[in-house]
Amino acid sequence: MSRSVVLRATPRCVRCQLTPRWCVCAGLRAIDSPLRVDVLMHFMESYRPSSTGHLIKRVMPAAGLHLYRKEQPPVREDIVQPGRELWILHPQGEPPPAGADPAKLQVVLLDGTWVQATEMAHRVGPWGRRVSLPMTGESRYWLRTQAGPGRFSTVEALLFLLDALGLRETHDALRVQFELHVYASLRARGHKDKAALYLEGSRLRKALPEVLAQLTENTR
C-alpha cells in the first residue's frame, strides 16, 4: 500500500485536520481584524493538513478562502471588496505606503509553492497593488523546509503585515494559534524532541497552558 493511501485513510478532525489524539480545537480562539483578509489557495495546497491557509480561515472566520485552478481562474468580482484598497502580498512587490488604514484595506495572500504563488500573482496582479514586506529572521513554520532564506509560510507573511500595520493584538493572537498548529503537527508526526525544542521558543506555555496540559495528558 502506498504512503499516500495510508495518509488518506488516517482519521482526522474535520476542523483542524489533525488526528483526534492531537486535535487542537480546544485551543482555537476566533480572531477579529479591521483588515480584510483573503487567501487565494492553489488547489494542490488545499489537500495538505499542514496548510497555514486553512489555519487562517479557521481562526479568522471573516477571512475569505478561494481555490485557484489554472483552468478555472478566479473572478475579480468574487474576491475584491468594494470600498477597500487591494494589496497582494508578493516578494516582487513595492514597499507598503506609510500610514495605511487597515479598515480601508484588503489583502490577498497567495498560498502555495513559490512557483504556484508566482502563477497566481501573474493572474491577479492587475487587481491591486502588489506589496512586498521586509521579512527577516527565521521561519517558525517547522513543518516544511523553506525554499531559501527570507521565505516564510503564508500565515507568517500575514503576521509581518499585521505588525507593519500596527495591529499588535491581532498579530499576537494569530501567532499563538499558528504556533499551536505547528507544535501539535510536530507531535502528530512523532517528532517529540523537535516539538520540545519548538516549545522552548514559543509563547504557548504562557498563552495556552491548559491546552498544552491537555495535549500532554492525551499522550499518556
Backbone bond lengths (Angstrom), bond angles and torsions (degrees), N, CA, C in turn:
res aa  C-N    CA-C-N  psi(-1)  N-CA   C-N-CA  omega(-1)  CA-C   N-CA-C  phi
1 M - - - 1.471 - - 1.523 108.82 -
2 S 1.322 117.89 135.02 1.452 121.40 -178.07 1.517 110.46 -74.50
3 R 1.347 115.63 158.17 1.460 120.88 -179.60 1.521 110.75 -63.23
4 S 1.351 117.98 -35.73 1.463 120.47 -178.52 1.518 111.37 -64.23
5 V 1.349 117.23 -36.51 1.454 120.55 178.70 1.525 110.08 -67.09
6 V 1.344 116.36 -41.08 1.452 120.52 178.76 1.516 110.61 -61.64
7 L 1.348 116.93 -43.76 1.450 120.58 -179.32 1.519 111.68 -63.37
8 R 1.322 116.84 -39.83 1.461 119.70 -179.29 1.526 110.91 -66.63
9 A 1.328 116.85 -27.06 1.458 119.96 -176.92 1.527 112.39 -85.72
10 T 1.337 117.48 -8.70 1.459 120.61 -178.40 1.527 110.75 -70.03
11 P 1.330 118.27 124.04 1.473 119.89 177.96 1.527 110.37 -62.62
12 R 1.325 116.39 135.92 1.453 120.62 -179.25 1.522 110.09 -137.25
13 C 1.310 115.71 150.60 1.465 120.94 173.28 1.524 107.83 -62.65
14 V 1.311 117.12 133.14 1.463 120.09 -177.17 1.524 111.90 -69.21
15 R 1.322 116.62 -16.73 1.470 119.99 -177.75 1.527 112.24 -94.01
16 C 1.345 116.91 -59.89 1.467 119.58 -175.95 1.524 112.98 -91.37
17 Q 1.338 117.96 -8.91 1.460 124.30 177.44 1.526 114.13 66.85
18 L 1.331 117.05 13.95 1.462 120.72 173.48 1.525 109.53 -95.91
19 T 1.320 116.18 161.38 1.454 119.28 176.98 1.529 109.07 -63.88
20 P 1.331 118.41 151.44 1.475 120.39 -176.32 1.522 113.89 -51.76
21 R 1.321 117.12 -35.83 1.468 120.86 -179.14 1.523 111.95 -61.65
22 W 1.348 116.81 -30.16 1.464 120.82 -176.36 1.524 112.20 -116.15
23 C 1.307 117.23 19.34 1.470 121.54 178.13 1.536 109.84 -56.95
24 V 1.336 116.39 133.14 1.466 121.27 -177.91 1.523 112.25 -110.93
25 C 1.303 117.32 14.95 1.467 119.89 -176.54 1.527 112.45 -62.44
26 A 1.333 117.52 -26.23 1.464 120.04 177.39 1.528 111.10 -64.42
27 G 1.317 116.48 -23.65 1.465 120.44 -179.78 1.516 113.91 -98.28
28 L 1.329 117.37 0.93 1.462 119.99 -178.18 1.521 110.07 -68.01
29 R 1.326 116.17 129.52 1.452 122.43 176.48 1.524 107.87 -126.80
30 A 1.316 117.50 121.28 1.464 121.36 -179.57 1.527 109.95 -67.06
31 I 1.325 115.87 139.77 1.458 121.99 -175.92 1.523 109.65 -121.47
32 D 1.319 115.58 129.18 1.467 121.85 175.25 1.523 109.37 -101.32
33 S 1.332 115.24 152.86 1.460 119.62 178.26 1.526 109.55 -154.04
34 P 1.321 117.95 140.45 1.462 119.43 174.90 1.528 112.17 -69.14
35 L 1.322 116.56 -21.81 1.459 122.21 176.69 1.521 109.46 -75.69
36 R 1.324 116.94 129.32 1.458 120.74 174.87 1.529 108.20 -81.08
37 V 1.327 116.17 125.29 1.463 122.26 -176.59 1.522 109.69 -116.52
38 D 1.325 116.47 130.43 1.461 122.23 174.08 1.516 109.22 -131.58
39 V 1.320 116.03 136.16 1.463 122.52 178.26 1.520 108.61 -107.52
40 L 1.331 115.82 123.20 1.463 121.00 172.38 1.524 106.32 -101.05
41 M 1.320 115.86 105.74 1.462 122.30 -171.77 1.525 111.01 -104.87
42 H 1.318 115.55 126.39 1.459 119.48 173.89 1.526 108.38 -61.99
43 F 1.331 116.98 139.30 1.463 119.22 -173.22 1.520 112.88 -60.60
44 M 1.339 117.90 -27.77 1.461 119.98 177.59 1.529 111.35 -67.71
45 E 1.327 116.80 -30.82 1.466 121.30 178.45 1.521 110.88 -71.32
46 S 1.309 117.01 -26.13 1.466 120.84 -174.09 1.521 112.69 -65.90
47 Y 1.342 117.88 -18.30 1.456 121.22 -178.91 1.527 112.86 -87.43
48 R 1.325 117.74 -3.54 1.464 120.85 -172.91 1.528 111.06 -98.08
49 P 1.323 118.72 116.44 1.474 121.07 178.55 1.523 112.98 -59.29
50 S 1.333 116.81 -25.11 1.467 120.37 -178.28 1.521 113.06 -79.43
51 S 1.322 117.85 -4.73 1.462 121.80 -175.69 1.526 112.46 -56.11
52 T 1.331 116.67 128.49 1.463 118.90 176.13 1.529 111.42 -82.94
53 G 1.318 117.41 -11.97 1.464 119.71 172.03 1.520 110.68 -65.50
54 H 1.331 116.62 -42.63 1.465 120.88 174.95 1.525 110.37 -63.12
55 L 1.331 116.12 -38.84 1.457 120.37 179.53 1.529 110.84 -59.88
56 I 1.328 117.11 -44.61 1.464 120.77 179.85 1.518 110.53 -57.89
57 K 1.300 117.74 -45.12 1.459 120.44 -179.89 1.518 111.55 -66.01
58 R 1.330 118.17 -35.93 1.463 120.64 179.93 1.521 111.99 -64.67
59 V 1.324 116.14 -44.17 1.469 118.44 -172.52 1.524 112.79 -95.12
60 M 1.332 116.96 -12.96 1.468 121.08 176.04 1.530 107.55 -122.01
61 P 1.325 117.90 82.16 1.467 121.58 -172.78 1.527 114.45 -56.33
62 A 1.340 117.25 -28.24 1.460 120.12 -178.61 1.528 112.70 -77.89
63 A 1.334 116.97 -10.97 1.468 120.39 -179.38 1.522 110.75 -69.82
64 G 1.317 115.27 151.70 1.461 120.50 175.65 1.517 110.54 -97.19
65 L 1.320 117.00 146.27 1.462 122.88 177.05 1.517 108.19 -129.62
66 H 1.342 116.63 120.70 1.453 121.83 -173.75 1.530 109.03 -129.40
67 L 1.323 117.57 130.38 1.458 121.49 179.04 1.524 110.61 -86.01
68 Y 1.326 114.44 139.01 1.463 120.81 179.62 1.524 110.18 -107.66
69 R 1.299 115.67 126.75 1.466 123.03 170.81 1.522 107.97 -129.79
70 K 1.309 116.09 133.29 1.464 120.53 -177.13 1.520 111.42 -59.46
71 E 1.347 116.05 -38.04 1.464 119.85 -177.66 1.526 111.83 -78.94
72 Q 1.339 116.99 -11.09 1.463 120.89 177.96 1.529 107.89 -140.22
73 P 1.330 116.64 72.51 1.469 121.02 -173.73 1.528 111.84 -64.87
74 P 1.318 116.35 156.15 1.467 120.09 -179.72 1.521 111.94 -66.74
75 V 1.309 115.15 153.42 1.461 121.87 178.42 1.524 108.28 -102.65
76 R 1.313 116.66 131.69 1.458 121.21 -175.98 1.522 112.28 -53.77
77 E 1.296 116.52 -43.64 1.466 121.12 -175.91 1.527 112.38 -65.74
78 D 1.337 117.39 -20.66 1.463 120.84 179.92 1.520 112.44 -82.15
79 I 1.333 117.22 -14.13 1.458 120.72 -174.79 1.528 112.44 -119.16
80 V 1.312 116.86 -48.41 1.467 120.79 -173.13 1.528 111.06 -69.69
81 Q 1.324 115.50 128.96 1.459 122.43 -179.29 1.527 110.21 -90.96
82 P 1.314 118.03 133.19 1.471 119.98 177.39 1.522 110.86 -67.83
83 G 1.319 115.99 146.94 1.454 120.68 176.38 1.511 115.06 83.23
84 R 1.323 117.77 5.05 1.468 121.44 178.55 1.529 110.23 -128.61
85 E 1.321 115.57 145.55 1.460 120.35 173.37 1.524 108.20 -79.65
86 L 1.328 116.74 132.77 1.462 120.75 -177.16 1.515 111.07 -94.52
87 W 1.337 114.98 126.34 1.457 122.08 171.21 1.518 108.68 -111.25
88 I 1.323 116.26 138.62 1.459 122.76 175.31 1.526 107.07 -117.59
89 L 1.333 116.78 113.39 1.458 119.73 -177.47 1.522 110.68 -74.20
90 H 1.330 115.22 126.27 1.464 120.35 178.67 1.525 108.00 -161.12
91 P 1.345 118.73 139.07 1.467 120.93 -178.01 1.525 114.10 -58.29
92 Q 1.314 118.21 -22.32 1.460 120.58 -178.89 1.532 112.46 -97.06
93 G 1.337 115.74 24.17 1.446 119.79 178.37 1.517 112.50 -93.54
94 E 1.316 116.00 -169.45 1.460 122.84 179.15 1.527 109.30 -101.08
95 P 1.339 117.85 160.85 1.466 119.49 177.69 1.530 110.36 -62.27
96 P 1.320 117.66 146.49 1.464 119.74 179.19 1.525 110.81 -67.65
97 P 1.313 117.89 141.87 1.464 119.84 177.98 1.524 110.98 -66.83
98 A 1.300 116.45 146.92 1.462 120.82 -179.33 1.525 110.74 -73.51
99 G 1.319 115.14 150.26 1.458 120.28 173.94 1.511 115.64 75.18
100 A 1.336 117.87 18.14 1.463 120.32 -179.70 1.528 110.49 -67.71
101 D 1.331 116.36 140.26 1.457 122.80 179.56 1.526 108.80 -92.40
102 P 1.349 118.48 114.47 1.471 120.32 -178.61 1.515 113.46 -56.25
103 A 1.337 117.66 -31.67 1.459 121.12 -178.58 1.526 112.31 -69.58
104 K 1.330 116.85 -11.84 1.454 121.20 179.61 1.525 111.78 -112.86
105 L 1.334 115.55 12.91 1.462 120.76 -176.63 1.521 111.82 -116.05
106 Q 1.321 115.01 152.72 1.454 123.42 167.74 1.520 107.35 -131.40
107 V 1.317 117.36 133.87 1.458 120.71 177.96 1.521 109.32 -116.56
108 V 1.322 115.97 137.25 1.458 122.43 172.53 1.522 107.84 -107.81
109 L 1.326 115.53 122.69 1.459 122.52 178.04 1.521 108.91 -100.82
110 L 1.312 117.10 132.31 1.463 122.40 -178.07 1.523 108.41 -96.19
111 D 1.318 117.32 113.84 1.453 122.32 -172.61 1.523 110.34 -108.68
112 G 1.322 115.80 109.14 1.456 121.34 -179.86 1.518 109.18 169.92
113 T 1.325 117.31 -172.37 1.457 120.81 175.60 1.520 109.36 -69.21
114 W 1.325 116.13 170.69 1.459 120.76 179.20 1.529 111.13 -56.66
115 V 1.326 116.80 -44.88 1.466 120.70 179.79 1.526 110.53 -64.56
116 Q 1.337 117.06 -44.00 1.458 121.54 179.69 1.527 111.47 -63.89
117 A 1.338 116.25 -42.13 1.464 120.46 179.58 1.527 111.33 -64.08
118 T 1.331 116.38 -37.97 1.464 119.98 178.29 1.524 110.82 -64.56
119 E 1.316 116.24 -40.56 1.466 120.46 177.40 1.527 110.92 -63.20
120 M 1.323 116.77 -44.60 1.453 120.29 -179.65 1.528 111.28 -66.65
121 A 1.344 116.38 -38.59 1.458 120.39 178.81 1.523 111.12 -62.21
122 H 1.318 116.54 -38.89 1.463 120.86 178.27 1.532 110.24 -63.01
123 R 1.320 116.46 -36.32 1.462 120.91 -177.07 1.530 111.78 -73.73
124 V 1.339 116.79 -44.30 1.469 119.64 -173.10 1.529 112.92 -102.11
125 G 1.336 117.48 -3.22 1.457 121.02 -178.18 1.518 115.39 -50.96
126 P 1.351 118.74 -42.30 1.466 119.62 -178.44 1.528 114.24 -67.64
127 W 1.309 117.69 -8.39 1.465 120.52 -176.25 1.522 113.05 -73.73
128 G 1.342 117.47 -25.72 1.457 119.22 -175.16 1.514 111.62 -164.84
129 R 1.311 115.69 -158.48 1.459 123.19 -178.57 1.523 110.08 -87.32
130 R 1.323 116.38 123.84 1.463 119.73 176.27 1.521 108.14 -84.46
131 V 1.337 116.36 121.29 1.461 122.14 -171.35 1.523 110.60 -119.12
132 S 1.318 114.98 136.90 1.465 121.69 175.72 1.519 108.79 -117.57
133 L 1.330 116.61 136.13 1.455 121.83 -179.49 1.525 110.14 -108.70
134 P 1.334 117.52 146.50 1.474 119.58 172.40 1.524 109.03 -73.48
135 M 1.323 116.66 104.68 1.456 121.82 -177.69 1.525 108.71 -111.51
136 T 1.314 115.71 115.11 1.456 120.51 -175.30 1.529 110.30 -123.49
137 G 1.325 115.00 171.73 1.456 120.02 -179.36 1.518 111.16 90.29
138 E 1.327 115.84 -167.33 1.457 121.73 -178.97 1.519 110.38 -108.10
139 S 1.308 115.87 143.17 1.461 120.90 179.06 1.528 110.55 -65.42
140 R 1.329 115.68 140.26 1.467 121.57 174.28 1.528 111.10 -96.44
141 Y 1.318 115.40 8.94 1.465 119.98 179.60 1.523 107.75 -90.64
142 W 1.324 115.51 84.33 1.460 121.39 -173.03 1.529 113.07 -83.75
143 L 1.303 117.96 10.67 1.464 120.20 -177.22 1.524 112.38 -89.22
144 R 1.326 116.75 -17.64 1.465 120.61 177.49 1.520 108.81 -140.72
145 T 1.315 115.82 152.40 1.456 121.13 175.71 1.514 108.49 -80.10
146 Q 1.330 116.85 122.52 1.455 120.31 -179.97 1.527 110.09 -70.58
147 A 1.344 114.82 152.57 1.465 120.65 -173.05 1.525 112.87 -70.44
148 G 1.313 118.03 -13.96 1.454 120.61 -179.75 1.510 110.16 171.63
149 P 1.338 117.46 175.85 1.464 120.23 179.24 1.529 110.84 -62.15
150 G 1.304 115.84 144.18 1.456 119.60 179.83 1.509 114.25 80.43
151 R 1.315 117.20 6.07 1.470 121.02 178.10 1.530 109.06 -100.90
152 F 1.316 115.42 134.30 1.449 120.88 -176.14 1.523 109.67 -134.88
153 S 1.321 115.19 164.12 1.462 120.43 177.74 1.521 110.05 -71.99
154 T 1.335 115.46 168.46 1.459 120.93 -178.25 1.522 111.44 -60.71
155 V 1.316 117.24 -44.46 1.465 119.39 -178.51 1.529 110.89 -68.20
156 E 1.322 117.90 -31.98 1.462 119.75 177.61 1.530 110.83 -68.00
157 A 1.335 117.30 -36.04 1.464 120.07 174.98 1.527 110.16 -60.44
158 L 1.330 116.29 -40.94 1.458 120.42 177.15 1.527 110.65 -65.06
159 L 1.318 117.70 -38.92 1.464 120.98 178.07 1.531 111.25 -61.14
160 F 1.320 116.97 -43.11 1.465 120.27 176.85 1.530 110.60 -61.18
161 L 1.325 116.73 -40.03 1.460 119.85 -179.93 1.527 111.55 -67.34
162 L 1.319 116.88 -44.30 1.462 120.21 178.82 1.529 110.90 -58.94
163 D 1.315 115.86 -40.54 1.458 120.31 178.55 1.525 110.70 -65.33
164 A 1.345 116.37 -42.95 1.463 120.60 -179.55 1.523 111.68 -64.19
165 L 1.328 117.58 -30.16 1.456 122.24 -179.29 1.526 112.58 -87.78
166 G 1.321 116.82 -0.85 1.451 120.43 178.68 1.516 114.34 80.42
167 L 1.327 117.42 15.75 1.468 121.40 -179.78 1.526 108.79 -91.22
168 R 1.314 115.91 67.07 1.453 120.98 -170.92 1.524 112.79 -68.02
169 E 1.318 116.90 -40.41 1.464 119.19 -179.22 1.523 110.82 -63.60
170 T 1.334 116.02 -43.66 1.465 120.18 177.20 1.518 110.34 -63.27
171 H 1.330 116.39 -42.95 1.467 121.85 178.53 1.522 111.14 -56.76
172 D 1.329 116.88 -49.22 1.461 120.33 -175.41 1.535 111.67 -65.93
173 A 1.339 116.10 -39.01 1.470 119.61 179.22 1.525 110.79 -65.97
174 L 1.332 117.03 -40.74 1.467 120.71 179.64 1.521 110.93 -69.69
175 R 1.315 117.16 -36.17 1.467 120.87 178.93 1.523 110.77 -60.60
176 V 1.319 116.97 -41.41 1.466 120.77 178.88 1.525 110.53 -63.54
177 Q 1.322 117.35 -44.60 1.460 120.43 -179.71 1.531 111.41 -64.81
178 F 1.316 116.65 -38.43 1.459 121.92 177.50 1.524 110.88 -62.73
179 E 1.332 117.00 -46.99 1.454 119.73 -176.77 1.526 111.52 -70.39
180 L 1.323 117.42 -31.51 1.466 119.87 174.30 1.527 109.97 -63.21
181 H 1.317 116.26 -42.84 1.470 121.89 178.33 1.532 110.81 -59.73
182 V 1.325 116.77 -45.57 1.471 120.30 -178.53 1.521 110.82 -67.77
183 Y 1.326 116.88 -46.68 1.465 120.37 -178.12 1.531 111.19 -59.54
184 A 1.331 116.78 -50.14 1.464 119.64 -178.13 1.529 111.14 -64.71
185 S 1.319 117.03 -35.17 1.469 120.08 178.91 1.524 111.03 -67.01
186 L 1.329 116.67 -38.55 1.465 119.98 176.08 1.524 110.68 -62.62
187 R 1.334 117.03 -43.45 1.457 120.43 178.52 1.528 110.78 -65.05
188 A 1.326 116.53 -39.22 1.462 120.56 -179.97 1.532 110.99 -63.53
189 R 1.321 116.97 -28.50 1.464 121.60 178.99 1.525 112.00 -85.80
190 G 1.314 117.03 -1.66 1.457 120.44 179.06 1.513 114.64 87.01
191 H 1.341 117.97 10.48 1.471 121.41 -178.31 1.528 109.98 -90.56
192 K 1.304 116.57 68.12 1.467 121.52 -174.00 1.529 111.81 -62.73
193 D 1.326 117.66 -47.11 1.460 120.89 -178.15 1.529 111.02 -65.95
194 K 1.313 116.41 -42.07 1.469 120.61 179.50 1.527 110.02 -64.52
195 A 1.339 116.62 -38.89 1.465 120.93 178.93 1.524 110.49 -65.41
196 A 1.337 117.28 -39.05 1.461 120.94 178.47 1.522 110.79 -64.27
197 L 1.336 116.42 -39.89 1.455 120.95 176.95 1.525 110.57 -65.25
198 Y 1.323 116.11 -39.98 1.467 120.76 178.63 1.524 110.43 -61.55
199 L 1.315 115.67 -40.00 1.460 121.44 -177.21 1.524 111.82 -65.41
200 E 1.338 116.91 -28.70 1.462 120.37 -179.33 1.527 112.19 -61.67
201 G 1.322 116.89 -33.10 1.456 120.25 -179.09 1.513 113.24 -102.63
202 S 1.321 116.09 18.30 1.465 120.61 -174.57 1.530 112.15 -109.27
203 R 1.328 115.43 160.95 1.465 121.92 176.08 1.528 111.58 -91.42
204 L 1.297 117.41 3.06 1.461 120.19 -171.43 1.520 113.34 -63.81
205 R 1.323 117.67 -39.80 1.475 119.47 -177.64 1.527 110.99 -58.90
206 K 1.306 116.28 -37.26 1.465 120.03 -179.38 1.522 111.91 -83.28
207 A 1.332 116.61 -37.10 1.460 120.51 -173.17 1.526 113.21 -81.40
208 L 1.342 117.13 -40.47 1.462 120.69 -175.43 1.533 111.09 -134.72
209 P 1.324 118.20 58.42 1.474 119.62 -176.74 1.520 112.97 -62.05
210 E 1.332 116.83 -35.63 1.466 119.50 -177.81 1.525 111.42 -69.71
211 V 1.316 116.97 -33.42 1.468 120.94 178.66 1.531 109.99 -70.24
212 L 1.327 116.82 -43.59 1.460 120.03 176.87 1.527 110.88 -61.58
213 A 1.330 116.73 -40.30 1.471 120.35 178.55 1.523 110.29 -62.18
214 Q 1.317 116.66 -39.42 1.462 120.45 179.40 1.519 111.58 -66.92
215 L 1.331 116.72 -40.62 1.461 120.13 177.97 1.528 111.03 -64.06
216 T 1.329 115.37 -39.81 1.461 119.83 178.25 1.524 110.67 -64.90
217 E 1.315 116.50 -40.27 1.459 121.79 179.06 1.520 110.88 -62.40
218 N 1.325 116.31 -34.54 1.456 120.65 -179.07 1.520 112.94 -66.94
219 T 1.330 117.28 -18.04 1.460 119.94 -177.55 1.524 112.77 -89.88
220 R 1.294 116.53 -7.56 1.476 119.25 -176.82 1.510 111.54 -83.61
